[in-house]
């Protein structure tokens, strides 16, 4: 079903990542089941980035050498914890959105409400990855904020956090765009595309953070 291939593929067969081991979830991701897929993977990448921010700040907070940055690190840690939880919720939301689209496509073709149901479900399927893109941009901002003043022994992890969030951002954008391509409502497509565009600009900031982190180790 070509239009089914044009939606965020998180859902059928995988289950909520919050209720699984990483190994089990990756087994489901690698299986022939249509989901979890790109939408869920994007959200998990963002959660990984947020977790790395938490790790770096936790290894900085309480150390006399970094006392002047303590308040900033605490704020970043708390924000990252919130983002991590939100990213995992976005993964679960993406799963439910996929299920709704799949259900819409099962409506008999002669049902006059089928097309509208598919359009509504597809529009809803664009929203979890859009939220994921927003969260990815937030992680990228945190990585830039803590790059200076965090524990030098985990400087590389700041770069990995930015890199993970950047990958999640780009992956989420792909999932939004593939859903938008299947929508007929031009005004809605424009609105959602404009919102996405606000988030994807964070990729530049991620690149800057990654480059500056790597420059510290260049020889």
Secondary structure, 3 states (H helix, E strand, C coil): CHHHHHCCCCCCCCCCHHHCCHHHHHHHHCCCCCCCCHHHHHHHHHHHHHHHHHHHHHCCCCCHHHHHHHHHHHHHHHHHHHHHHHHHHHHHHHHHHHHHHHHHHCCCCCCCCHHHHHHHHHHHHHHHHHHHHHHHHHHHHHHHHHCCCCCHHHHHHHHHHHHHHHHHHHHHHHHHHHHHCCCCCHHHHHHHHHHHHHHHCHHHHHHHHHHHHHHCCCC
